[in-house]
Amino acid sequence: MKGLLSTGVCLLVVGLLTSCDYQKYNTIRQKDYREGDKYVYGPGLDSPAVQTNYKYTARPELADRTNKIRQKLFGNSGL
């Protein structure tokens, strides 16, 4: 009797999950306003975006500030 009851509950749960539209609303339906933008998506399907080619000059004075922030956030964790 106990096995029949647990089987029935299991079938009921599976039936309820399959009868509803599971993850029907787990998508975003909106227009991509940057679709085809070579700056964001690159000139081809397998090419990197144009913005990844930019090189910035190093600013060594920011290294000290970065280390102070890291020290404040993580303490002496061996970094």
Beta strands, then each sheet from edge to edge (+ up, - down):
end
